[in-house]
Amino acid sequence: MNRSSKLLTMLCAAVLTTTVVAGCVSPEKSSGDGAAGGLLSATAVGGGASMSYTVPQLIDSMDAGKAHGLDVTYQGTGTSSSNMVAAVLSGDADFAFPAATTAIDSIQEGGDLVIVASALRYASILGLRNDVSERTGVSAESPVLERIKALKGLKIATSPEGSGNNTMLRKIVADGGLDPDRDVEIIGVQDPSAIVGGVKQGRFDGGFYGAGVIEANIASGEAQMWLSTARGDVDELLGHQIGMVMVTSKKTLANKPDLVRAMFDTVVDVEKSIANDPGAAGALLRQNWFPDLDGKVFDLAWEQAQHAYPVDGLVTEAQFGAILDFMTTGDKKYTLDYADSVYQGAR
């Protein structure tokens, strides 16, 4: 098992609350050359701040690549999907696990990128402060559309504009009948721990983020779960879409197809492991990636998140089309070709 990535993540982390562990990118580049023991080396970057990144985190913790001849070095790089994509495009990493929306934007803009596998459906939580929810006159058990309409006039913190969580929150608000630019004050925050602190201190009425963040406010009794994408609260609005993908460069796919295939198979192995034994997967995840997280917070987050991962790594044409529809606005159209944007093994 590759421990160096965890050590690097810990050393580079700026831990502001026990819910968030951020990391930094190693300057070391990968060439996909052979590693010790005859394994093929590969580097991957993703995040370390929430359970949205469980699949790549468990690739590292389970040493899952070894079954497919790989020695995978995974490093958490914070939560910026744009930085993850940039690492692949610059050659600093072989693979990345960004938000699907960021990957699509990069391909649309001519980026030398291809989607290799699906790694997450949706695992985001919307939590509201208790005093705020009481003011709305709506309960957390009310119909979903009523809960969404109750957000009118509220200040909700999430990730920065253009990110997966921000885009999704805007879509949920809009599909619920509100104007995300006028009816709700959506505040983009770079550091997830600032969302937790802001909700706690009353600066934000609520927060929307991937599993493992807002649960800290919920577990402490100062907020309640208002919406959970993982449990299917907004499926009727968003459909069954993909929230996170694994990507590589088209150059890597052309020059090292065996490496790409092995990484796809590794992702699928981990996804099946989560589905078959979520208890064991959760225990390993906590031990290696959330050791300082309060047990109550972890259990609450994992209860939701374990249902949010695919089991086959596939990105179907219907799902790809749904992402494009999700991202299309009045002034921005997406004209990507499915076969050119998605790895053949994942279709």
N, C-alpha and C positions, 0 to 999 in steps of 0.2 A: 504493500500500500504506500502511496506517495504521501509522506507526512510533510514534506517541505512546503507545499502550498498552504497547508493549514497554519504552519508556523509563520509563514510570510504574512498571511491574512491577519493573524493575531498581532504581529509586530507592527503592521501598518494601520491597524484599526484605530478608529477614533470612536471609542465606546462612550456614548453620552447617556444611554440608558441600557438596562440589561436586555432589552428586546432587540437591539440592533448590533450586529457585528459587521463592519465594513472592511474592505481590504484594498490592496493596491496592486497594480499590474507589475509583474516582473519585467525588467528590461531584456531579459534573455529571450532570444527568438528560437522558434522551433523550425526545423526543416523536414520533419517527418522521417528523419533518418533512423537507423536501428538503435535500440537501447540495449542495456545490459540483458543478458539472458536470451538474446535473439528476438526480443520484442520490438515492435515498431513504436517509436516515440511519437507522441502527439500532445499539443497543448490546447487547452480550452479555457475561455474566460466567461464568467457569468457574474452573479451577484452573491452577496453573503448577508443581505439585510432582511430577507423574508423567506418563507417556505415556498415562494414562487420558484425558487431555484433548487428545489429538492432533487430533481432528476440529476443535474450535474454534480450536486453535492454528494449524492449517493454513488455516482460513478466513481468519485474519488474515495469515499469511505469504504465501499465494497470492493475496491480495486477491480471493478467490473470489466475493464478493458482487457484484462489478462486472458480471459476465456476466448477472446477474439484476436489474440496476438498483439495487444496494445499495452504500452506503458503510458497512461494518460496523466498529465500534470494539469490539475485544475486550480485556477486561482479566482477568488472572489474579488471583484473590482468595484464594489459599491453598487449603485443601482442605475447608472447611466447606460441605457441600451445603445446610445449613439457612440459612446466610448468603446463598448464591446464590438460593435460593427467596425469601428475605425481600427481596432486591433487586428481584425481579420484582413481588412483591406490593405493595411500597411505591412502585413506579413509578420506581425508580432505574435500572432496566435493562429493556429490552424482552424479552430472552431470557436464559435461564440453562441451564447444563449440569450439573445435580446428579445424584447417584446416583438410580437409578430408585426405590429404596426410600424415599428422602426425598420425592420427588415424590408417590408414592402416599400416604404418610402425610399430606402437606399436603392433598391432595384429599380423603382420608377425613375429615379434620378440618374440612372446609368451606372450604378455601382456594380462592380464585378463580384456579384454575390448570388448564391443559390441557397434555397431553403432545403435542408437535409432531412429534418425530422420535426415532428411536433413534440413539445416537452411539457406543455401545460394547457389546460382548457382555460379556466378562470379560477382564481383562488383569492379573490379580493373581498374585504369586509368593509362595510360602512357602519361605523359606530357613532352614536349621538350621545352627548352628555345627558345625564338623567334629567337635569332641570330643563334642558331644551326640549327633550321629548315630551315632558309634562306640559310645557307651554303650547305645543302643537295641538294637543287634544286628540292625538292619534297614538295608538299603541304599537309596539313592535310586533304584535300579532294581527294587526289590521291587514286588509288586502294590500298587495304590493303597490298598486297604483296610488292608494291613499297615503302610503308611507312616502312615496316619491313626491307627491304633491305637497306633503307636509314640510318638504325641504325649502319651500319658497321663503325667501328672505334670510336664509341661514348662511353662515360662513363655514364652508367645508374645505379642509386642507387635504391635498393629495400630492402626487408627484408632479414635476414641472410640466408645463404645457408641451404637448407633442408626445409625451410618454404614453405608455399603454394604459396605466391607471387613470391618467387625466382624460385621455380620449374616451375610455370606457365610461367614466363618471358622467361626462358630457352627453354621451349617447343615452345613458340611462335616464338622465334628467330630461333630455329632449323627448325621448319616447314616452316618458311619463306625463307629457303635456306641459312642461315648463321650458322656458328659454334659459339655457345654461349661461348666457352672457348677461342676462338682465334679472332673472328671477332668483338665481343662486350665486353667491360670491364664491367662486371656485379658486382657491389659492394654491399655486404650485410651490412646493417646498422640496428642496434638494435632499435634505437629510431627514429620513423617516423618523429619527428620534425626536426631531423638532415637532413633528405632528403629535406624537405621544405627549410631549411636554406642553405643547400649545393647548391641547384638549384638556389636560390636567389643570392648567392655569387659567382656563376660561378664555383664551385668546381665540380659539376656534370652537364652533358649535359642534363640530364632529370631524371625523377623518375617514378617508377612504384609501385603503392600501392593501397590499398582498398579505396573506396570512402570516402571523407572527409579529405584527406591529400593533394595530389597534386593540388586539386582544389584551394588551397590558392595561389599557384603560378600562376594559370590560371586567377583567379579573379583579381589579382594585375596587370595583363597585362604583366608579364615577361615571360610567357610560354603559350603554346597552347595545347589543347587536341589532342594527336596524335593517340591514340587508346583507345577504351572503351569496355571492355568485356561485360558490362551490356547491352549496346545497340546492341550487337551481332556482333561486328566488326570481331571477330576471331572464330565465330561459325563453319565456314567451316574447320578451322584448328583443333580446339579442340573438336568440337561436343558439345552436351548438357550434360556437366558434372556437378559434384557437388563440390563446393569449400569449404564448411564448413558443419560439422555435429554436432549433439548432441550425446554424448557418455555417457555410464555408465559402471560400472564394471559388469562382469558376475555374481559375487557374489550378487550384488544388484538386478540384474534381477531375480536371482533364489529365493532370500529371500523376495523380496518386489515387486512382479510383478504388484500389483495395483498402487504402486508409479510410476513405469516406464510407465505404460499405461496412468496415469493421466498427466505425464509430456509430453508424446507424444501428447496427445489431446490438451494440453495447447499450445504447439508449433504450431500445426495446426490452432488453434483459432487465434493466432497472425498473422500467415501468411495470413489467409483469411481476417483479418482486414486490413492489408496493401494493399491487392489486391482490396478490396471493397471500401476503402476510404483512398487513399494514402495521401491526403491533411491533414486529421485529424491525421493520424499516424505520418506524418512528423512534424506536429506542436507539438505533444506530445514528440517526440524524441528530437526536438530542445530544448524545455522547460526543459526537465529533464537531457539531456546528453550533449548538445552542447550550453549551455546558453551564453557562451562568444564568440562563433564563429560568425564571420561577416556574416550578412544576405545574402550577395551576394554569399559567399563561400558555405554556407549551401544550398541555393537554387540550385546552380550548382551541388553540390554533390548529393542532394536528387533527382534531375531530372534524374540522371543516376541510382542511387542505387535502387529506388523504383521498378525497373523492374527486379531486381536480386534475388528476394526471391521466393522459391517454394510456392505452395498453398496447398499442401497436406502432406508435411512432408515425403513423400515416398522416398525410395532409391531402384530403380528397379534393377533387375539383369543386365540389359543392362548398366545402369549408373555405377553400381559397377564394371562391366567388363571394362568400359571405364576408370575408375580411375586407375585400375591395368595396363591397356595398357599405360596410360599416364605416370605412374611411372616406368614402366619396361625399363631397359637400357641393354646394352650389358653385363654388369657384375652383374646385379641385377634382379632376377626374382621373381614374386609374385605368390604364389600358394594357395591363400586363398579360403576357401569355402564360398560362398555367404550366405547360410542358417545358417552357424555357426557364421558369422561375422555381420549379420544384424538382428536386432530385428524383430520378426515375424510380429508385427503390422505395421512395416514400409515397408514390402515387397509387 
